[in-house]
Amino acid sequence: MRTAARVHEIAPFHVMEVQTAARALEAAGRSVIHMEIGEPDFPTPQPVLAAAHAAIADGGVYYTSALGIPELRQAIATYYRDRYGVSVAAERIIVTAGSSAALLLTLALLVNRDEQILLADPGYPCNRHFVRTLEGEAVGLPVGPESNYQLTAELIDRAWTSRTRGALIASPSNPTGTSVRFGEMRRIVDAVEANGGRLIVDEIYLGLSYAEPPRSALELSHDIFVISSFSKYFNMTGWRLGWLVAPERHVRDIEKLAQNLYISPATLSQRAALACFKPETLAILEERRREFLTRRDFLVPALRALGFGIPVTPTGGFFVYADCTPFGMDSERFCVEALMATGVAATPGVDFGRYRAEAHMRFAYTVALPKLEEGVRRLAAWLPTLT
Ligand SMILES: Cc1ncc(COP(=O)(O)O)c(C=O)c1O
């Protein structure tokens, strides 16, 4: 049976192969340290679970507006004011089925067939697949440590063509955990605008920032699209809830797309998420953020001491993007051999793009500190056997 060409151009996650191999090892009784997983290990905070139970008991779980329930849109607007000092009208906030749906809706709004979106390579792989699904062209621009593994205004200017519709940035980034400096973000906003395009900024890891207080790109412009999520900072991956802040004049078109693509975001998840903004929930989340910071502060120097190249210290999210070329094999082989020899699972760079992908791998510190320490001990015992 013939299937559409787009399907053949969408790559599977290579990390799934690592995960399958890791599960097979575990089934055979081996202990595996899962540093390949891109979601927080912390459970959904208790007040959120309590709100979900109350919503179930109450029984009012019907479709909502495609834009989300007004109370949640307002709560997110208030959160932007309190946490980031930016004023955003609740009417511009669209609650979505994970930030995945926010990315898809934004790209569906902007991209026509053969039009281009500029992205960082390495970057979050689904973005290029979203663009491909929409018959557009994702243009991955090679980025390295010199730009914090992020796009710059200059790179965007140089790559811009008559077919370019916009640029998409994730700050902090998956897989590198690095951010765009705010001065550079300002130049990027200006560059995209000067080229007549649209900027999409994925801030889903912004709540998990460890350097200076995080700043939202919404400070710079109300004419950009900002994506966020309940998945990462709020520890709610499986609830499938995110949001999009859009320029006001586009809200109606995005609503039409959301209505047709999935009707509404999950009602139960929205009602549960209202509890995210309670002081007691935010206190839990801040404690967890500090725990992620403790893990990062252990893992980054430990990996460097083992010989991995980590030229830029990650300042957000829960990822470390490490160069494994000192160990004499490409990252895909390295990940498989490390798993087999030590039980440490990590993700090969090939999942995140093409540029120097074979030299890099991603470690996630989404496991407790003692496990990270054990993982480093095992790698320390194994690596010397390679030379
Ligand atoms: C950079 C980035 N954006 C978006 C997403 C999608 O997350 P979700 O749909 O759970 O909000 C992810 C998930 O890993 C991500 O890493």
PDBQT file of the ligand as one rigid body, heavy atoms in Angstrom, charges set to zero:
ROOT
HETATM    1  C1  LIG A 401      12.745  21.608  23.005  1.00  0.00    +0.000 C 
HETATM    2  C2  LIG A 401      11.459  20.854  23.142  1.00  0.00    +0.000 A 
HETATM    3  N1  LIG A 401      10.327  21.409  22.676  1.00  0.00    +0.000 NA
HETATM    4  C3  LIG A 401       9.147  20.765  22.767  1.00  0.00    +0.000 A 
HETATM    5  C4  LIG A 401       9.039  19.511  23.351  1.00  0.00    +0.000 A 
HETATM    6  C5  LIG A 401       7.700  18.845  23.401  1.00  0.00    +0.000 C 
HETATM    7  O1  LIG A 401       7.239  18.687  24.721  1.00  0.00    +0.000 OA
HETATM    8  P1  LIG A 401       5.718  18.578  25.154  1.00  0.00    +0.000 P 
HETATM    9  O2  LIG A 401       4.894  18.315  23.942  1.00  0.00    +0.000 OA
HETATM   10  O3  LIG A 401       5.672  17.468  26.149  1.00  0.00    +0.000 OA
HETATM   11  O4  LIG A 401       5.358  19.911  25.778  1.00  0.00    +0.000 OA
HETATM   12  C6  LIG A 401      10.192  18.887  23.850  1.00  0.00    +0.000 A 
HETATM   13  C7  LIG A 401      10.130  17.545  24.457  1.00  0.00    +0.000 C 
HETATM   14  O5  LIG A 401      11.094  16.920  24.788  1.00  0.00    +0.000 OA
HETATM   15  C8  LIG A 401      11.434  19.588  23.757  1.00  0.00    +0.000 A 
HETATM   16  O6  LIG A 401      12.568  19.049  24.220  1.00  0.00    +0.000 OA
ENDROOT
TORSDOF 0
